[in-house]
C-alpha cells in the first residue's frame, strides 16, 4: 500500500518560524489575549459590542481581497459562507443569556470560548496562506482552493455576524419591552 504523507522536515519548520515577521507574533499574542477575554462574562458598551463582529467581517473581506483579489468566485464563495453561517449560527448557536440594558446602553455578554477558537482559526488560516504564498505553492492558483478558502473566511465572518444579529435583536427586544412597560405605567397612573 502506497500512502503519501506530508512530511515537513524540522529545518523547514524552523525556517518558516524564523522568517515570520516579528509583528505576526505580536499579533498572535494580542489575539490570544483578546480571545481569552471573550471567555469571561462581561458588560460591554453597545458600540464596542458591535465592533468585534463588524471588525472581523471587514478584516475577512480584506483578507479575500489581499489573498485573491475581489473576483466573482472568491466573493461569491465568501458571501455564501457568510450567509450560511449567519443563519446556522443564529438559529442553533445564539446565546439567549445575552441581555441589553437600555438605560446604560450596555450588553451583558456571557463568556464563551467559541470566539477564541474562531479567532485562532482565522489567524491560522491566514498564517498558513502567507506561508504558502512565501513558498510559491502551486495550490494558491487552484480554483478549488480559492473557493474553499474564500468559503471558510465567509463562514468565520458568519459566526461573528450571527453574534451581531443576536445583539441587535436583544437591543430591539429591550427597547420594545421598555416601551410596553412605560405605556403600562402611563395607563396605570391615569
Buried (B, 14 or more C-beta within 10 A) or exposed (E): EEEEEEEEEEEEEEEBEEEBEEEEEEBBEEBBEEBEEBBEEBEBEBEEBBEBBEEBBEBBBEBBBEBBEEBEEBBBBBBBBBBBBBBBBBEEBBBEEBBBBEEEEBBBBEBBEBBBEBBBBBBEBBBEBBBBEEEEBEEBEEEEBBBEBBBBBBBBBBBBBBBBBBBEBBBEEBEEEBEEEEEEEEEEEE
